[in-house]
Amino acid sequence: MDDSHPAGTASGKIARLASFFRACWRGEMSLDRLFWRDMLLVGTAINIASSGVALVLLGLKLPLWLVLTVHLLPVPYNIFLALAVWRTAEKTGGAKASMMMLGSALWLIATVIA
């Protein structure tokens, strides 16, 4: 790791996050990790949390635009994850990669309409 960004500092965390996004987009990450952990586990948890907060805001009778904004906030990240899975699967090839491409498309549809 670059010593100019120690791991515990804010700039170090930003650098690690940027490195994560770059690796995902370039297809440099393991397809299994990207699909199962990052998309299905973490992505779904983010969506559930966002929906839960949106429901609380709705219960507090806050403006609908705010509720919808919070609910839809993860959509760009969801699109990024689905596209990253597709890009990585195209590099990997095979039946398993094709199934993960299909799974990511179905997951994206489910997260956007749910």
C-alpha positions in Angstrom: 0.0 0.0 0.0 1.1 3.5 -0.7 2.6 5.1 2.4 1.2 8.5 1.5 -2.2 7.2 2.5 -2.0 5.4 5.8 -4.9 2.9 6.2 -6.6 4.6 9.1 -6.7 8.1 7.7 -9.6 9.6 5.7 -7.5 9.9 2.6 -6.4 6.2 3.0 -10.0 5.1 3.2 -10.9 7.2 0.1 -7.9 5.7 -1.7 -9.1 2.2 -0.8 -12.6 3.0 -1.9 -11.4 4.4 -5.2 -9.2 1.3 -5.7 -12.3 -0.9 -5.1 -14.4 0.9 -7.7 -11.5 0.9 -10.2 -10.9 -2.8 -9.8 -14.7 -3.6 -10.1 -15.0 -1.5 -13.2 -11.9 -2.9 -14.9 -13.0 -6.5 -14.2 -10.0 -7.1 -12.0 -11.9 -8.5 -9.1 -13.0 -12.1 -8.6 -16.4 -12.6 -10.2 -17.5 -14.8 -7.3 -16.6 -12.1 -4.8 -18.2 -9.3 -6.9 -21.4 -11.2 -7.5 -22.0 -12.9 -4.1 -20.4 -10.6 -1.6 -20.4 -7.1 -3.1 -23.6 -7.3 -5.1 -25.9 -9.8 -3.5 -24.9 -9.4 0.2 -23.6 -5.9 0.6 -25.8 -4.3 -2.2 -28.9 -6.0 -0.9 -28.2 -4.9 2.7 -27.7 -1.3 1.5 -31.1 -1.5 -0.3 -32.9 -2.9 2.7 -31.4 -0.2 5.0 -32.3 2.5 2.5 -35.9 1.2 2.3 -36.1 0.9 6.1 -35.0 4.5 6.6 -37.4 5.6 3.8 -40.3 3.9 5.7 -39.3 5.6 8.9 -39.3 8.9 7.2 -42.7 8.2 5.6 -44.0 7.2 9.1 -42.8 10.6 10.4 -44.8 12.2 7.6 -41.8 13.9 6.0 -42.1 15.2 2.4 -42.6 12.5 -0.2 -39.7 13.8 -2.3 -37.4 13.2 0.7 -38.7 9.6 1.2 -38.3 8.8 -2.4 -34.8 10.3 -2.6 -33.7 8.1 0.3 -35.4 5.0 -1.1 -33.8 5.5 -4.5 -30.4 6.6 -3.3 -28.7 3.2 -3.9 -29.9 2.9 -7.5 -26.7 4.4 -9.1 -24.6 2.0 -7.0 -26.9 -0.9 -8.0 -26.4 0.0 -11.6 -22.6 0.2 -11.1 -22.5 -3.2 -9.5 -24.6 -4.9 -12.1 -22.5 -3.4 -14.9 -19.3 -4.4 -13.1 -20.6 -8.0 -12.8 -21.3 -7.9 -16.6 -17.9 -6.5 -17.5 -16.1 -9.1 -15.3 -18.3 -11.9 -16.5 -17.5 -11.1 -20.1 -13.8 -11.3 -19.3 -14.3 -14.6 -17.4 -16.6 -16.4 -19.9 -18.3 -19.7 -19.4 -21.7 -20.8 -18.3 -21.2 -19.7 -14.7 -20.4 -16.2 -15.8 -23.5 -16.2 -18.1 -25.6 -17.2 -15.2 -24.1 -14.4 -13.0 -24.9 -11.9 -15.8 -28.5 -13.1 -15.8 -28.6 -13.0 -12.0 -27.2 -9.5 -11.8 -29.8 -8.3 -14.3 -32.6 -9.9 -12.3 -31.2 -8.5 -9.1 -31.0 -5.0 -10.6 -34.6 -5.2 -11.8 -35.7 -6.4 -8.3 -33.9 -3.6 -6.5 -35.2 -0.9 -8.7 -38.9 -1.9 -8.5 -38.9 -3.0 -4.9 
